[in-house]
Amino acid sequence: MKLNLVCAVFLTAILNPAMGVCHEMGKALLNLDLRESLSQGDFRWAAHDIQQIIDIDKNENGILTWKEISSQKAEAHQYLLNNLQISYANKKCSIEFSEQWQLGSHFDLDYAIIPFDLHCDGSDAISIQYSGLFSVDPGHSLLINVEFDEEPVQAIIAEYNQTITINSSKTTWASIGFLYQGVVHIFIGLDHLLFLACLLLAIIFPFNSSRQYLGIATAHPDETNDNKLILRKIIGVISIFTVAHSITLTLAAIGWINFPGKWIELGIAISVLAAVINTATRAIKRNYLMVFIFGLLHGLGFANALADLDSPLKEQLLNILAFNIGVELGQIVFTLIVAPVFFALNKIRSWRKQFYFVALGLSFIVASVWVIERLFSTIK
């Protein structure tokens, strides 16, 4: 009884924040065209991000219409002027926002496209300072595309680094910013983490041959654990998952493939539920193919953070690589934290069965809630 309570508290602390959370991180996009004497650009702002700092859902029905979004132009312009500063040679540029907003969409999210004119004394190197939304969404980021006479340059601003200097030849700390976003993305992606946790649970708590239908009644961990074999399986599964999601992450980020975001999110939730069920039943003993297929799906979910990159392919691939390395670093850290805990609990014979079933039960509940929520969100 005591162990069940400890396990429940431990796992609930990890999983409870995820009950209604999609792994989507907030993202705005800033496009600048500095090729003419009168520089222009646009700021692309997701409707749900605007709602976080400006009350645009006046009828409080949870549905943001274009009329509601565009009715708050003055307040939105002022917020951006207070939180977005573009400078050249330490001199602040003048930003004039247009009233001619446009509606765009990306990964099933509605975006307000806000054009503006930019008046600066030069355009070879600019400094961008952005502080919007970090107080309400620490995972928020601003993706920047700048058109110089030579070639486009891209960068990213996050909470830890809200000012960046960009010129036509290089972007200061750009790749470091994408690497950091990769780490952040995996740790706010609680559905990805639960999927990995289920894979680790299945490897570290193997079964012997004495089990009944679905393995639930008499399933218990194998008494003869081979730690070296388990370690090889962990490395193998994590590697396959990494290769798979790296493929679709890259292809989606450079725009070669594209799928509706809500269906991707639903598919990811289903993959987590499938991993939970397979961990309980061991219906698929050699699950490498399942991990690879679901890894492809998870890569499409990761790609949203980079899908608006607009620069030469070589630079896109460099930033995608940095982001992907960040994701892998996050996965490694998560595995190094969770796997030893599972190993330790598996060694305590009086605890491991209780922990195993509590972990499975909570994971099943969380994954089922995700599937139901995202299914209704997709079909409504």
C-alpha positions in Angstrom: 0.0 0.0 0.0 2.8 2.3 0.9 4.7 1.6 -2.3 1.6 2.1 -4.4 1.2 5.6 -2.8 4.8 6.4 -3.5 4.6 5.2 -7.1 1.4 7.1 -7.6 2.8 10.4 -6.2 6.0 10.0 -8.2 4.4 9.2 -11.5 1.6 11.7 -11.1 4.2 14.5 -10.5 5.7 13.7 -13.8 2.6 12.9 -15.8 -0.2 15.1 -14.4 0.9 18.3 -16.0 0.6 16.6 -19.3 -3.1 15.6 -19.0 -4.3 18.3 -21.4 -1.1 19.5 -22.8 0.0 19.1 -26.4 3.7 19.2 -27.0 3.3 22.2 -29.2 5.4 25.2 -28.3 4.4 28.8 -29.0 6.1 30.3 -32.0 6.0 33.7 -33.7 7.6 34.5 -37.0 9.4 37.7 -38.1 10.1 38.3 -41.8 12.4 41.2 -42.8 13.2 42.3 -46.3 16.2 44.6 -46.2 16.9 44.7 -49.9 15.3 48.0 -50.6 15.8 51.5 -49.2 12.4 51.3 -47.6 12.6 48.0 -45.7 9.5 46.0 -45.1 8.5 43.0 -43.2 5.7 41.2 -41.4 5.1 39.7 -38.0 3.2 36.4 -37.9 1.4 35.8 -34.7 -0.6 32.7 -33.8 -4.2 33.5 -32.7 -3.9 31.5 -29.5 -0.7 33.4 -28.6 -2.6 36.7 -29.1 -5.3 35.5 -26.8 -2.8 34.9 -24.0 -2.0 38.6 -23.7 -5.0 40.3 -25.3 -8.6 39.2 -24.6 -9.9 38.7 -28.1 -12.4 35.9 -27.3 -15.1 38.4 -26.4 -17.9 35.9 -26.4 -15.8 33.4 -24.4 -16.9 30.4 -26.5 -13.3 29.2 -26.9 -13.4 29.7 -30.7 -11.3 32.6 -32.1 -12.8 34.1 -35.2 -11.0 36.4 -37.7 -13.4 39.2 -36.7 -12.4 38.9 -33.1 -8.6 38.6 -34.0 -8.6 41.7 -36.3 -10.8 43.8 -33.9 -7.8 44.2 -31.5 -5.3 45.7 -34.0 -4.5 48.8 -32.0 -3.8 46.9 -28.8 -1.8 44.2 -30.7 0.3 46.9 -32.5 1.1 48.6 -29.2 2.1 45.3 -27.5 4.5 44.6 -30.4 6.0 48.1 -30.3 6.6 47.6 -26.5 8.2 44.2 -27.0 9.9 44.3 -30.3 12.8 46.6 -31.1 14.9 46.6 -34.3 18.1 48.7 -34.3 20.9 49.5 -36.7 24.2 50.9 -35.4 22.7 51.3 -31.9 20.0 53.5 -33.3 16.4 52.3 -32.9 14.5 51.8 -36.2 11.0 53.1 -36.6 8.3 50.4 -37.1 5.0 51.4 -38.8 2.4 48.6 -38.6 -0.2 48.3 -41.3 -3.9 48.0 -40.7 -4.1 45.5 -43.6 -3.8 42.3 -41.6 -4.0 39.0 -43.4 -5.0 35.5 -42.2 -2.7 32.6 -42.6 -2.5 29.1 -41.3 0.2 26.6 -40.5 -0.1 23.2 -38.9 -3.8 23.8 -38.4 -3.1 27.0 -36.4 -4.5 30.4 -37.5 -1.9 33.2 -37.8 -2.4 36.9 -38.0 0.0 38.3 -40.6 0.8 41.8 -39.6 2.8 43.8 -42.3 5.0 46.8 -41.4 7.4 49.3 -42.9 10.8 49.6 -41.3 12.8 52.9 -41.3 16.5 52.5 -40.5 19.7 54.4 -41.4 21.3 51.2 -42.7 20.6 47.5 -43.4 24.0 45.6 -43.4 23.7 44.5 -39.8 20.7 44.8 -37.5 20.0 44.0 -33.8 16.6 42.5 -32.9 15.3 42.5 -29.3 12.1 40.6 -28.5 10.5 40.0 -25.2 6.9 39.1 -26.1 5.1 36.2 -24.4 8.0 34.9 -22.4 6.3 35.8 -19.1 3.3 33.6 -19.9 5.0 31.0 -22.1 8.7 30.3 -21.3 8.8 27.9 -24.3 7.8 30.6 -26.7 10.3 31.5 -29.5 10.6 34.0 -32.4 11.8 32.5 -35.7 13.5 35.2 -37.8 14.0 35.3 -41.6 16.0 38.2 -43.0 16.4 38.9 -46.7 19.7 40.7 -47.5 21.0 41.6 -51.0 23.3 38.5 -50.9 21.1 35.7 -49.4 18.6 35.1 -46.7 19.7 34.6 -43.1 17.8 33.0 -40.3 17.9 33.1 -36.5 15.9 32.3 -33.5 15.1 34.2 -30.3 14.2 32.4 -27.1 13.7 33.4 -23.4 17.3 32.8 -22.5 18.6 35.1 -25.3 16.2 37.8 -26.2 18.6 39.9 -28.3 20.4 38.8 -31.4 22.6 40.6 -34.0 22.2 39.6 -37.6 24.3 40.6 -40.7 24.5 39.5 -44.3 27.5 37.2 -43.6 26.7 35.4 -40.4 24.2 35.1 -37.6 25.5 35.3 -34.0 24.7 32.2 -32.0 22.0 31.1 -34.5 22.8 27.4 -34.4 23.2 27.5 -30.6 19.7 28.9 -30.4 18.3 26.1 -32.5 20.1 23.5 -30.4 18.6 25.0 -27.3 15.1 25.0 -28.8 15.6 21.3 -29.5 16.3 20.6 -25.9 13.3 22.7 -24.8 11.1 21.0 -27.3 11.7 17.5 -26.0 11.1 18.4 -22.4 7.8 20.2 -23.1 6.9 17.3 -25.3 5.4 15.2 -22.5 3.8 12.8 -25.0 7.2 12.1 -26.5 8.7 11.5 -23.0 5.8 9.2 -22.0 6.4 7.2 -25.2 10.1 6.8 -24.4 9.3 5.9 -20.8 7.0 3.1 -21.9 9.7 1.7 -24.2 12.2 1.8 -21.3 9.6 0.1 -19.0 9.1 -2.7 -21.5 12.9 -3.3 -21.8 13.9 -3.0 -18.1 10.9 -5.0 -16.8 11.0 -8.1 -19.1 8.6 -11.0 -18.7 9.1 -14.7 -18.3 7.0 -17.2 -20.2 4.3 -17.8 -17.5 1.5 -15.4 -18.3 -2.2 -15.7 -19.1 -4.4 -13.9 -21.7 -3.0 -10.4 -22.4 -0.3 -11.0 -19.8 -2.2 -9.1 -17.1 -3.2 -11.8 -14.7 0.2 -13.4 -14.0 2.7 -11.2 -15.8 5.7 -10.4 -13.7 9.3 -9.3 -14.4 11.8 -12.0 -15.4 14.0 -13.3 -12.6 17.0 -13.7 -14.9 17.8 -10.1 -16.1 20.8 -9.7 -18.3 21.9 -6.1 -17.7 24.2 -6.0 -20.7 21.4 -7.2 -22.9 19.0 -4.7 -21.5 21.5 -1.9 -22.1 22.0 -3.0 -25.7 18.2 -3.0 -26.2 17.9 0.5 -24.7 20.6 1.8 -27.0 19.0 0.0 -30.0 15.5 1.3 -29.4 16.6 4.9 -28.7 18.8 4.8 -31.9 15.9 3.6 -34.0 13.6 6.2 -32.6 16.2 8.9 -33.3 16.8 7.8 -36.9 13.1 7.7 -37.6 12.1 11.0 -36.2 15.2 12.7 -37.7 14.0 11.6 -41.2 10.5 13.2 -41.0 11.7 16.1 -38.9 14.2 17.1 -41.7 11.8 16.4 -44.6 8.9 18.4 -43.0 11.1 21.3 -41.8 12.4 21.9 -45.4 8.9 21.6 -46.7 9.1 18.4 -48.7 6.3 16.8 -46.8 3.4 18.3 -44.9 0.5 16.8 -42.9 -2.3 18.5 -40.9 -1.0 19.2 -37.4 -4.1 18.0 -35.5 -4.0 14.6 -37.2 -0.3 14.4 -36.3 -1.0 15.2 -32.7 -3.8 12.6 -32.6 -1.4 10.0 -34.2 1.2 10.7 -31.5 -1.3 10.2 -28.8 -2.4 6.9 -30.3 1.3 5.9 -30.5 1.7 6.5 -26.8 -1.4 4.5 -26.0 -0.2 1.7 -28.3 3.2 1.7 -26.5 1.4 1.4 -23.2 -0.8 -1.5 -24.4 2.2 -3.3 -25.9 4.2 -2.9 -22.7 1.3 -4.6 -20.8 0.7 -7.4 -23.3 4.0 -7.8 -25.1 1.9 -8.6 -28.2 4.9 -7.3 -30.3 8.0 -8.8 -28.7 10.5 -7.4 -31.3 9.1 -3.9 -31.4 11.8 -2.2 -33.5 9.6 -1.8 -36.5 6.8 -0.3 -34.3 9.3 2.1 -32.8 10.6 3.1 -36.3 7.0 3.8 -37.6 6.0 5.8 -34.6 9.3 7.6 -34.7 8.4 8.9 -38.1 5.2 10.2 -36.7 6.9 11.9 -33.8 9.3 13.6 -36.2 6.4 15.3 -37.9 5.4 16.7 -34.5 8.9 18.0 -33.8 9.0 19.7 -37.2 6.5 22.4 -36.3 9.2 24.3 -34.5 11.2 24.7 -37.8 8.7 24.6 -40.5 8.8 28.3 -41.4 12.5 28.4 -42.1 13.1 30.4 -45.3 16.8 30.3 -46.4 19.2 28.4 -48.6 19.0 24.6 -48.1 22.5 24.4 -46.7 21.7 26.8 -43.9 18.4 25.2 -43.3 20.0 21.8 -42.9 22.6 23.3 -40.5 19.9 24.7 -38.2 17.8 21.6 -38.5 20.9 19.5 -37.5 21.4 21.8 -34.5 17.8 21.5 -33.4 17.9 17.7 -33.9 21.1 17.4 -31.8 19.2 19.4 -29.1 16.3 16.9 -29.2 18.8 14.0 -28.9 20.6 15.6 -26.0 17.2 16.0 -24.3 16.4 12.3 -24.9 19.7 11.2 -23.6 19.3 13.2 -20.4 15.8 11.9 -19.9 17.0 8.3 -20.4 19.9 8.8 -18.0 17.4 10.0 -15.4 14.6 7.5 -15.9 16.5 4.3 -16.8 18.5 4.1 -13.5 15.2 4.6 -11.5 13.6 1.8 -13.4 16.7 -0.4 -12.9 16.7 0.3 -9.2 13.0 -0.5 -8.7 13.3 -3.7 -10.8 16.0 -4.9 -8.4 13.7 -4.5 -5.4 11.7 -7.7 -5.6 9.0 -6.6 -3.2 8.4 -3.3 -5.1 8.8 -4.0 -8.8 5.5 -5.6 -9.6 3.5 -2.9 -7.8 5.5 -0.1 -9.4 5.1 -1.8 -12.8 1.3 -1.9 -12.6 0.9 1.5 -11.1 3.1 2.9 -13.9 1.1 1.1 -16.6 -2.2 2.2 -15.1 -1.3 5.9 -14.9 0.3 5.8 -18.3 -2.9 4.2 -19.8 -5.1 6.9 -18.2 -2.9 9.7 -19.5 -2.6 8.3 -23.0 -6.3 7.6 -23.2 -7.2 11.2 -22.1 -4.8 12.5 -24.8 -6.4 10.4 -27.5 -10.0 11.4 -26.5 -9.1 15.1 -26.3 -7.2 15.2 -29.5 -9.8 13.2 -31.3 -12.6 15.7 -30.4 -10.2 18.6 -31.2 -9.6 17.1 -34.7 -13.2 16.3 -35.7 -14.9 19.4 -34.2 
